[in-house]
Amino acid sequence: MQSKPIALTILDIVSIIALGVSTYFALVFAPTEAVMGNVQRVFYFHIGTAWVGLVGFVLAAVTGIIYLVTKDMKWDRIEVAAVEVSTMFFFITILLGSIWARPAWNTWWTWDPRLTTAAVTELIYIAYFMLRAGMEDPEKRARFGAVYALLGGLSAPITFMVIRLFRTIHPVVVGNQSAAAQGRL
């Protein structure tokens, strides 16, 4: 078994320290928001985990294309790693969103377009692992996984854009929302 590279060990330590510092800043140092109170602190992690999840799904689609062109298994490993990390981060995003939604909307879940597309995206990538687990041949598994990641990657921009296209209660965080898409419960 190979030993862990020293650079990766250093990166692990720096990441743990950075996570601890950011948690302190979000939960202790940041002032309490005037309207929402302490529940607003959830957003410091909710938005970051959403971005990691969605960008990782797009990265998985891109590496899937590269694998299909090159047939280099390195790209398959990168694709799987991107989907693994993104699926976990996106699950955390949905969980944190529900924690915020309870005091804000008086419900843990509503079938809002953003929430529905986020749940569908998460299920698409859980099914990705089921697809890969059902195949023994590594090349066939990589090929099918790459095609699936490419098609599943379409759900990430849809999830991002849905609040700009439909009437929704989910806030628009980046960019302008259309006047027709503004709505409240």
C-alpha positions as CSV (number, residue, x, y, z in Angstrom):
1,M,0.0,0.0,0.0
2,Q,1.3,3.4,-0.9
3,S,1.9,6.0,1.8
4,K,0.0,9.3,1.7
5,P,2.0,12.1,0.0
6,I,3.2,14.8,2.4
7,A,1.5,17.5,0.3
8,L,-1.8,15.7,0.7
9,T,-1.3,15.4,4.5
10,I,-0.5,19.1,4.7
11,L,-3.6,19.9,2.6
12,D,-5.7,17.7,5.0
13,I,-4.5,19.6,8.0
14,V,-5.0,23.1,6.4
15,S,-8.5,22.1,5.3
16,I,-9.4,21.0,8.8
17,I,-8.1,24.2,10.3
18,A,-9.9,26.3,7.7
19,L,-13.1,24.5,8.3
20,G,-12.8,25.1,12.1
21,V,-12.1,28.8,11.5
22,S,-15.0,29.2,9.1
23,T,-17.3,27.4,11.5
24,Y,-16.2,29.8,14.3
25,F,-16.8,32.8,12.1
26,A,-20.2,31.6,11.0
27,L,-21.6,30.5,14.3
28,V,-19.9,32.9,16.8
29,F,-18.2,35.8,15.2
30,A,-20.8,36.9,12.6
31,P,-23.4,39.3,14.0
32,T,-27.0,38.0,14.4
33,E,-29.2,39.0,11.4
34,A,-31.9,41.5,12.5
35,V,-34.9,39.8,10.9
36,M,-34.1,36.1,10.8
37,G,-32.0,35.8,13.9
38,N,-29.6,33.0,14.4
39,V,-31.1,30.8,11.7
40,Q,-29.5,33.1,9.1
41,R,-26.2,31.5,10.1
42,V,-27.2,28.4,8.2
43,F,-26.7,30.3,4.9
44,Y,-22.9,30.6,5.4
45,F,-22.7,26.9,4.8
46,H,-25.9,26.3,2.7
47,I,-24.8,28.4,-0.2
48,G,-21.2,27.2,-0.2
49,T,-22.2,23.5,-0.2
50,A,-24.7,24.2,-3.0
51,W,-22.0,25.7,-5.2
52,V,-19.6,22.8,-4.5
53,G,-22.4,20.3,-5.3
54,L,-23.5,21.9,-8.6
55,V,-20.1,22.8,-9.9
56,G,-18.9,19.2,-9.1
57,F,-21.8,17.8,-11.1
58,V,-20.8,19.9,-14.1
59,L,-17.2,18.9,-13.6
60,A,-18.3,15.2,-13.6
61,A,-20.1,15.8,-16.9
62,V,-17.0,17.4,-18.4
63,T,-14.7,14.6,-17.2
64,G,-17.2,12.1,-18.6
65,I,-16.9,13.7,-22.0
66,I,-13.1,13.6,-21.7
67,Y,-13.2,9.9,-20.8
68,L,-15.4,9.1,-23.7
69,V,-13.0,10.8,-26.1
70,T,-9.7,9.5,-24.5
71,K,-10.7,6.2,-22.9
72,D,-8.2,7.1,-20.1
73,M,-9.4,5.6,-16.8
74,K,-7.9,8.5,-15.0
75,W,-10.8,10.6,-16.1
76,D,-13.3,8.0,-14.9
77,R,-11.7,8.2,-11.4
78,I,-11.9,12.0,-11.4
79,E,-15.5,11.8,-12.6
80,V,-16.5,9.3,-9.8
81,A,-14.7,11.5,-7.2
82,A,-16.5,14.6,-8.4
83,V,-19.9,12.8,-8.1
84,E,-19.0,11.4,-4.7
85,V,-18.1,14.8,-3.3
86,S,-20.9,16.6,-5.0
87,T,-23.6,14.2,-3.9
88,M,-22.6,14.5,-0.3
89,F,-22.3,18.3,-0.5
90,F,-25.6,18.6,-2.3
91,F,-27.3,16.4,0.4
92,I,-25.9,18.8,3.0
93,T,-27.3,21.7,1.0
94,I,-30.8,20.2,1.0
95,L,-30.5,19.4,4.7
96,L,-29.4,22.9,5.6
97,G,-32.1,24.4,3.4
98,S,-34.7,22.4,5.3
99,I,-33.3,23.6,8.6
100,W,-33.6,27.2,7.4
101,A,-37.0,26.6,5.8
102,R,-38.7,25.5,9.1
103,P,-38.5,28.9,10.8
104,A,-38.7,30.9,7.5
105,W,-41.6,29.2,5.7
106,N,-43.0,27.3,8.7
107,T,-42.4,23.9,6.9
108,W,-39.4,21.6,6.5
109,W,-40.2,21.1,2.8
110,T,-42.4,22.6,0.1
111,W,-42.6,21.5,-3.5
112,D,-41.1,24.7,-4.7
113,P,-39.4,24.4,-8.1
114,R,-35.9,24.9,-6.7
115,L,-36.4,22.3,-4.0
116,T,-38.0,19.9,-6.4
117,T,-35.2,20.2,-9.0
118,A,-32.6,19.9,-6.2
119,A,-34.2,16.7,-4.9
120,V,-34.3,15.3,-8.5
121,T,-30.7,16.2,-9.0
122,E,-29.7,14.4,-5.8
123,L,-31.7,11.3,-6.8
124,I,-30.1,11.3,-10.3
125,Y,-26.6,11.0,-8.7
126,I,-27.6,8.4,-6.2
127,A,-28.9,6.4,-9.1
128,Y,-25.4,7.0,-10.8
129,F,-23.8,4.9,-8.0
130,M,-26.5,2.2,-8.4
131,L,-25.7,2.1,-12.2
132,R,-22.0,1.8,-11.6
133,A,-22.4,-0.9,-8.9
134,G,-24.4,-3.0,-11.3
135,M,-21.5,-3.5,-13.7
136,E,-18.4,-5.6,-13.2
137,D,-16.5,-4.8,-16.4
138,P,-14.4,-1.6,-15.6
139,E,-14.5,-0.2,-19.2
140,K,-18.2,-0.8,-19.5
141,R,-18.8,0.8,-16.1
142,A,-16.7,3.8,-17.0
143,R,-18.4,4.2,-20.4
144,F,-22.0,4.0,-19.0
145,G,-21.0,6.1,-16.0
146,A,-19.6,8.8,-18.3
147,V,-22.7,8.9,-20.4
148,Y,-24.9,9.0,-17.3
149,A,-22.8,11.8,-15.7
150,L,-23.0,13.8,-18.9
151,L,-26.8,13.5,-19.1
152,G,-27.1,14.0,-15.3
153,G,-24.9,17.1,-15.5
154,L,-27.8,18.8,-17.3
155,S,-29.8,18.8,-14.1
156,A,-27.2,21.1,-12.4
157,P,-27.8,24.2,-14.5
158,I,-31.5,23.5,-14.5
159,T,-31.5,23.5,-10.7
160,F,-29.5,26.7,-10.7
161,M,-31.7,28.5,-13.2
162,V,-35.2,27.4,-12.2
163,I,-35.7,30.3,-9.7
164,R,-35.2,32.7,-12.5
165,L,-37.7,31.0,-14.8
166,F,-40.6,30.1,-12.5
167,R,-42.6,31.7,-9.7
168,T,-40.8,30.5,-6.5
169,I,-40.4,31.3,-2.9
170,H,-36.7,30.4,-2.9
171,P,-34.5,33.6,-2.8
172,V,-32.3,34.5,-5.8
173,V,-28.8,34.7,-4.5
174,V,-26.7,35.4,-7.6
175,G,-27.8,37.7,-10.4
176,N,-31.2,39.3,-11.0
177,Q,-34.5,37.5,-10.8
178,S,-37.1,38.1,-13.4
179,A,-40.1,40.1,-12.2
180,A,-42.5,37.4,-13.4
181,A,-40.6,34.8,-11.2
182,Q,-41.0,36.7,-8.0
183,G,-43.4,35.2,-5.6
184,R,-44.0,34.4,-1.9
185,L,-46.1,31.8,-0.1
